[in-house]
Amino acid sequence: MTPIHLLISDVDGTLVTSGKALTPATIAAAGRLHAAGIRLALTSARPPQGLELFAAPLGLDTPRGAFNGGTITGADGAVLETRFVPEQAARDAVSFLEKAGVDVWLFVGDQWQVRNPDAHYIALETRTLQQPPTVVDSFDNLLGRCGKITGTTDDHALLARLETELAERIGAAANVHRSQAYYLDVTHPDANKGCLLYTS
């Protein structure tokens, strides 16, 4: 049997509980992997800072794949590779989502940018990332350098419909997928969780 050298895991819905926490059993399992000589790497729709939270508890010494592989960071947190959402696709996505009545968030580097601080799921995301958002008046000067755009609403049926409509509208210019029933993510067209394999 071919030996296993690397295990790559998603985070939300896979590695953590519904409360976004690691369990002692998961931390112990990571320790057993390390003892067996198997490296553990994480990839997720989360931004880089949302993955760094797990580095110490899990003893990670591997690169991380944030924004579904759109941004790769090293074990030291340094950015190794970034794929921004193409600017025109970003502008189209933001305009489409705002006209549809959902809240839009932008993730630019280590910053989480919002226009409506009272939006649904702000508290959840703040707890998840252990970081509050930065409130801005406009996204205009950010759209050429965002790693991920997220549309969010408590109307999950609406978001499911918008996922299909936005994907058709943007086409191959960006990836459009819901990472949760309440989060619709737009990332670079070449971003995928398999990107982490090339650096791990």
Steps between C-alpha positions, in 0.01 A plus 500: 500500500628846408586689820306816583717810540242779498138549606318810373182595681222753460404688817134596541270201501804272510766588758305717745167476675191699403620748762823544299716334767761225497423208729763332719451187291587687179811653658604156623446352153725769350765403754476135394543601135814693590635207700442273200693736271187617315479875444168684534405795280181709493308654213177693531283783374619687810747789469862441609447626855215251540743215439784634713276447804565126468876506446603469864226263628557258211878543479484596133829536311345504154370769259135601527249545216268793571213621278465144363859507376491859378765599754775266617693591813806333643540344842632837618188680374679668209302519176646265240244540225189712446228483240274805519147498364533668157396862546220509244355176637525649849313813394232296326458271800474781755252692286288190440493395865424847635216546250361164614484634854766287668787633710844491340833446673845538347812324622811699409825364642446464875207741499132411500312797350126563536264787429222394737628424851154378603478231233392146580788270598742782590510367857552143379785596268659715768501201733626270226790724398552648848518834322237770442439644153617838373204716402549697177279738305592358160662192350613682183871520577514142632357304209831448322662320792245287680559134567135423556161666475220364717130566464306420816136496605269304727283428194669175406265423213580836344873437532465159334325665205760777482778242492367365170421842354835655591695200372319533167559875492872484576575182309865396502619832646467377861392209718160541666406254775321496833736398779203501740126533447544865600832582324541537124870527415662642187866414445760493222407259219813290559457483877421154631591301806731279296735797453648425841647171375760685295648677802454239771 
